[in-house]
């Protein structure tokens, strides 16, 4: 047993294991920050962890079975022990370990003394969510991709088409501020709190909906939600015969936008009036 561990040490297997562990830890820390920032799917971090877990035994096997020589990588059994340069390779790995450890310590210090300070200085998203500032107009709106609730996958295109048409029509209204398609569609398939989505997109209201199909009948449900409290401002259901997809998309989108425009402009006007009234009362 002693000779086996001595051979593991000679072949730098222990050094490779330590180096791999530190590098894997750093990769996970960077991924933990990068995945949400890049709006990658939540399973991305799990996939990275899975790859790193698979890579560990591979690295150990390679360290045991192969050896780096002046002529390149060779099988360990093909290398004359007297000609082996594993001590030199081991020193290089030691230097790599020290370098990577330095990076790890630097990351820990930055995370502890700089990032934590920023977290304390700036309120968290959850702390800011409950109240949307009144300076944000109700006519700032995001249109989320409508959800296909039917068994027919082709209805996905119909649902996306309605969302696209709603975006186009709302963007043409001068008094409206509409979040872009790329930003809104980034939340497709994500079951996030609408208040969180509104916070990220900088809007006060969110329009969402669903599409269901039964035979040649389609039912489209649209609902407008106020972001700061999560309550519905408006909701409507439209039942149509599925004969002309484009005609149905245009008709329903037009009706939804007309209803939303009337609702939001009226509510926003009342809210602005209350705000001005409070400001006048506050003036000396």
N, C-alpha and C positions, 0 to 999 in steps of 0.2 A: 504493500500500500504506500509505504514511504517512497519507493522508487517511482511509483505512478505520479504522486504529487510533485516529486522532483522533476519529472519529465514535463508535467503541465507547466511548471515554473520555467523550465528551460525553453519551452516552445512559446513562452509569453502569452499563454492562454489567459492567465489571471489578469495580466495587464490589459489585454484586449477586452475582457469582460468589464473591467472598471471603466475603460475609455468609452465603450459602447453605452454603458449605463448613464454616464454623465452626459454624453451627447444626446441620448434619447430623452433625458429629462429636459435639456434645453429646448429640444425640438417641440416637446409637449407644451412648455411654457410659452414659446413663441406662437404655437398653433392656437393656444387658448385665447390669446389676444387677437390674432389675425383672423380667425374664423368668423367671429361676430363682426369685426370691422369690415371684412369683405363680403358680409352677408351670405356666407356659404351655408349649405344645409347643416342642421344640427348634428347629423351623423358623421360629418367630416372629421371631427375630433376623434370619434370612436374608430373611424377607419384608419387614421394616423396611428392610434394606439395599437390597432390590430397589426399593421405593417411593422411597427417597431417590435412587437412581441414575436412575430415570425422571424424578423431579422436577427434576433439575439442568438438563437441556436445556430443559425447559418454562420454568423460571425465566429462563434466558438469552434464549429467544425472546421472552418477554413483555417483558423489559427492553429488548430491541432494537426491538420492533414497537410498543410502547405507551409513553406518557408521561403522568405525573401532572400535571394542570393544576388551577387553582382551580375549574374546572367539573367536574372528575372525570377519569377515565381516558380518554384519547383515543389514536387511532393517531398515531404520531410524524409521519407525512407530512401529517396534517391540522393540525398545530400550526405556527404562524408562528415561525420561528427567533428573531425579535426578541422574541416574547412567551413564549418557552420559559423555564421555571423549573427546568431540570435542575440548575443550580448549587446552588439551594436544596435540591432533592431529594437531591443528592449529599452535602450537608452533613448532612442528616438520616440518610442511610445510614451516613455516617462515624461519627455518634454511636451508631448501632445496633451497628456493628462494634466500637466501643470497649466498649460495654456487654456484648456477648456475649463478647468476648475476656476481659473481667474475670471473667465467670462461668467461662469455660474455665480460666483461671489459678487461680481459687479451687478449682475441682474438682481440678485437678492437685495443688495443695498439700494439700488434704484427703486425697486418695488416697495421697499420698506419706508424709505425716507422721502422719496419724491412722488411716486404714484399715490401712496396713502395720503400724503399731504394734499394732493390735488383732489382726492375723493372727499376729504374733510372740508376743503375750501369751497368746492362746487357741490350743491345738493344733488343727490342721486336722481335718476330718471323717475323712480317710484315716488320720490318726495315731491317732484314737480307735477306729476300727472293729475292729482285730484282736481286742480283748478286751472282751466285754460284762461290765460290773461284776457281781459276784456279788450285789449288792444288788438287781439287777433280776431279779425272779422269772421262772422259765421259763413260768409261767402267764400272763405278759403276752404277748399274741399278736395278730398282725394277719392277717386273712384277705384275701388278694389275689383279684381277680376271676379266676375260672377261665377258661382260654384255650379258645376254640372252635377245634379242629384239624380240623374237618370242612369239606367244601365247601359245606354247607348253612348260609347266613347265619342262618336261623331258630334254629339251635342256640345262637346268641349269647345269646338270651333264656333258654334252658335253662341255659346255663353261669352267667349272672348270677344266675339264680334259686337255683341251688345255693349260690353264694357268699352271697347274702342270707340263705338259710335257716341256713347255718353260722354267720353272724354273730349271728343272732337266738338260736340255741340256745346258743352259747358265752357270750353276754352274760348268759344266765340262770343261769350257774354262779357261785355266790357267790365262789369262790376265784380266779376268772379276771379278768384285766384285759384288755379287748378294745378295740383301736383302732377308732374310729368308721368308719362306712361311707364318709363323704365323704373322709376322709383316706386310707383304703385304696384306694378306687376312683380316686383321683387318679393312681395309678400304672398304671392300665389301659393296655395297649398299649405300655408303656415297658419296654425291656429293660435295667433297671438291676440292679446287684449287690444281692442280697438283704440283704447287710450294710449297704449304704447306706440301703436302705428301712427296715430295722429301726432304724437310727440315727435317721432322721428321725421315725419314729413312736414311738420310745421303748419298743420291745418287745424281748423276748429270743428269741421264736420267730415264724416266719412259716409260715402254711399256704397252699399254692398247689396248683393242679391243672389238669387239662385234660379236655376232653370230645371224644370222637370218635364218629362215627356211621357205620354200615354197614348199609344197608337199614333194617330195623326194629329193629336192635340198636344199643345205645349203650354206650360204655365210658367210665367216669369214673375218672380216676386222681387220687388225693390224696396229698400228701406234706408232712410237717412238717419244717421245717429249723431248726436251731439257728443263730442269727444270728452268734454270735461266731466260729465256725469254718466255717460253711457246710455242715456235715455233716447227713445225714438222721437224724432221730430216729425217724421212722415213715413208712411208705408202704404204700398198698393200692390195688388195682384192683377196680372193680365193673362187672360186665357184666350188663346188664338188657335186656329187651324193651321197646321204646319204645311202650307202650300208654297209660299214664296219666302225664303229665308230672309233675303235682303229687305223685302217690303215689311216683314214683321219687325226686323231689327230697327228699321227707320221709324216705323210707327210707334213702337213701344218707347224707343229712346226719346222721340220727340215729346210724347206725353209725360215721361218721367222728368225731362228737363224743364218743361213748362211748369209742372207742379212744384219742382224744387226751386225754380227761380222765383215764383210767386211767394212761396213759403219763406225762403231765406231772406229775400230782400225786405219783406215786411218785418220779420223778426229782428233782422239786423238794424233796421231803422228804429224800431222800438228800443233796442238795447242801446243804440247810440244816443237816443233821446234821454234815456235814464242816466247815462254816463255824463252827458252835458249838464243835466239838472243837478247831479251830485257835485259836479265841478263848480257850478255857480253858487251852490250852497256853501261850498268850502272856501270860496273867495271871501276875503275880509271886506 
